Amino acid sequence: MIQYNKIKVFLILCFISLLTISCDKDVLDIENPNAVTEATFWKTPQDFDAALIATYGALQFQAISGAGIPLEMVRGDEAGSEDFYIPWFRLSNLNVNDGDAHVVNKWSALYIGVFRANQILDQLEVNSDVFPTQEEAILVEAQVRFLRSYFYFEIAHSYGGGVIRTSVPNTNEELSIPFSSIEEITDQVILPDLLFAKANLPQSWPDNEEGRVTWGAATSLLGKSYLYSKEWSQAAGEFREVIDAGIYSLAPNNLDNFSHEEGFNVESIFEVPFSVEFNPGGNGIVVDNYPGVAGSETADVALSTGHLRFGGFNTILPTYYMHELFVRDEIDPSNPINDGNTQSKRMGASIVPIDGDGLYYGLPIGSRPGWVFGQSSYVKKYSNWYHLEQEDGNRRSEINYRVIRLADVYLMYAEAVLEANGDFDTAIDFIDRVRTRAGVITLRQYITDDGGIPEFHISEQVASRPRSFAVASVESVRTHIRRVERPLELCFEGFRWKDLVRWGIAGSVLNELAQDELWRTQNQSGILDVIADPNVPGSGAGVAPLFIREKVRPDFRTPSENYNPQIHDYLPVPAIELQTNDQIGG
């Protein structure tokens, strides 16, 4: 097991290093014989490994893989929130400013990660001789540069750019750096770091080093970076390398990717682990010692997605659009993965409607009150519904946060080959790999039996007509990837708004779904049983297919009216950065 005895020492060093930026010289000249300094720390490979582990630890910050993830989910078409959950509701309505907690916390957390990475890279330049071999030093550098590239990828695509710092600043002047675009960050930091990481990381680590980043993680993130830059051929090439390497395969069941018992499974390419057993944590305390033995502070994701009646706070709720997609995710009776379930395997792992399959927190679905206030379903993904009677009251969970998994790579590869050369046949093949694992009818089956690709993104309830089909083409497959397959497979994993923004369709999607919402509001009498009689079982429930209770929840009217791509595609730069960095502040 990786040793962590120097983690606290390194965190003290981080703090001291930050102090040296602003302290007077006379104060710095006073030597404390007990202090940890650059002169006393970077002396052994173990010192560097402790620093590296602290850099991994930044991945566990709430804004990166914990409570901040649900705040990311409410923007777009997959999730909404109630107005009494103010931070979530503000973000879902695109009412966000440069002082909001999530805006500030995410920026701060990511730049702490960058700072820690830069410390190690600076010290490798002058102290690499502490390693027995050059290869060991390079292996540390490769991990650090991957982590820095990931932090910068998140900065760039969350804030529409950022401040490039590739070394630890030593003066106030070095802290004030102009804002750089997504393209500049990608070209100057993300791509060089990932190319180095890809060339020098192993395909796997020994079991006692599980959790460290690999060649597959670097190659996948490199492909994703090219994809976001619309460098389609380069993206396809990187994804194909990962696919053809034969290292990864789809897990047998969708739930395997969101269970505490299936961490680092065959589908996992890059994930952040958490453990109640090895490091109990609790009450949101950041343990900060990944990889290997990691804390459990990601529980806030479970609390945000968990049902209120079972110890969660259901701060995020599936939209009716998302629920309808799952209703139309039709199971294939001939697929052996289906074992009596009436809904798709990924529906069973992602959301729970009132008519859902199986148990929910150990009870028959709907046996407790709670399907109220306009809800048609609740989020299962990243909650502990499958093994606990209720969520942990200490805000803990052991469910690892999956950053990249093979199903995502398959769908990104399908997108890349489609856009690179119009190869929709290959795109369909890889979409169908994901659909087959979910136990649902493949696109090939639909094309053969019905003559085209189902337009699942069009609400059959609102349209009041049978499902429509589109002839298989670049355009119809593109729409399916964007509006159907990616949300079905990857909902509530923190990527959706970034997808809508990079495709340039956020505004049109919000407007379309706002019109669906208006129809439901105007036609409530036809889709709700508005008379609730406590003596009549089932009264107050809605009607098929969504069984909406009591009212139509408004998820899209306000964001569709508010949306302005220049303002809302990305989070604003935090006020504190504008105030302290005179190169970008007012």
PyMOL commands that set and color helices and strands:
alter all, ss='L'
color gray80, all
select helices_A, chain A and resi 7-22+25-28+38-41+45-60+62-65+68-73+86-92+101-130+134-159+172-175+182-200+207-209+215-228+232-244+254-258+260-262+299-305+308-310+320-327+345-350+406-421+424-437+443-450+460-463+474-490+496-503+506-522+524-527+557-562+565-568+575-580
alter helices_A, ss='H'
color red, helices_A
select strands_A, chain A and resi 79-80+161-163+179-181+268-272+317-318+351-353+359-360+363-364+377-379+401-405+453-454+469-470
alter strands_A, ss='S'
color yellow, strands_A
deselect
rebuild
show_as cartoon
